[in-house]
Amino acid sequence: MMAADGGANPKSIRIDLQLIADMIEPGTRVLDAGCGNGMLLDYLWREKQVDARGIEISTQGVQACVSAGLSVVQGNVETDLKDYPDDAFDYVILSQTLQAMHEPREVLAQMMRIGKRAIVSLPNFAYWRLRLYIMFKGRMPVSDKLPYEWYNTPNIHFCTISDFVALAQEMNLSIEKSLFLDEEGTSKTIGKSILAANWLGEQAVFLLRK
């Protein structure tokens, strides 16, 4: 099976995807909700021998996954997670997508229902460069991590690290592990340093359990 991104090296994945992969135990059942072209699924299948499944809304993404031999169905994460039975997976992943959901809390609740654990990664809209951008330019930020203008962005809910931690607490979810990536791509543990992470983190990854 070729790598889903078209390359031959399964180790060449984005750093945020690598952080997610590092949180997953070998040989487990994994659903990647919104799996894109299957880069992460392919890596997990190769490197950790997981039972890798995916759901993806775009036809292009599904075709790329199927062509790579991945088990992926076309569907909408917001509406189709309810069709999966309770505890069907050991991990349910949602990478860089929660902020684009119309009902992010409901999506997270469905993830926790069908999975024993959930892994969520998201951009941090409280990152210091974004704050300064708004302060000095008076416009919504555009960056490598957020490459859209305000009028064509897929992001609906502008979530921060602090916001997500508060949501997890409100839903009585335990955060087993939490990391943030700074502007140099270095990962650091969030732990109790939420204010520092909220200021310095461009994006964050959370491992949750019920």
Buried (B, 14 or more C-beta within 10 A) or exposed (E): EEBBBEEEEBEEBBEBBBBBBEBBEEEBBBBBBBBBBBBBBBBBBBBBEBBBBBBBBEEEBBBBBBBBEBBBEBBEBBEBBEEBEEEBBBBBBBBBBBBBBEEBEEBBBBBBBBBBBBBBBBBBBBBBEBEEBEEEEEEBBBBEBBEEEEEEBEBEBBBBBBBBBEBBEEEEBEBEBBBBBBBEEEBBEBEEBBEBBBBBBBBBBBBBBE
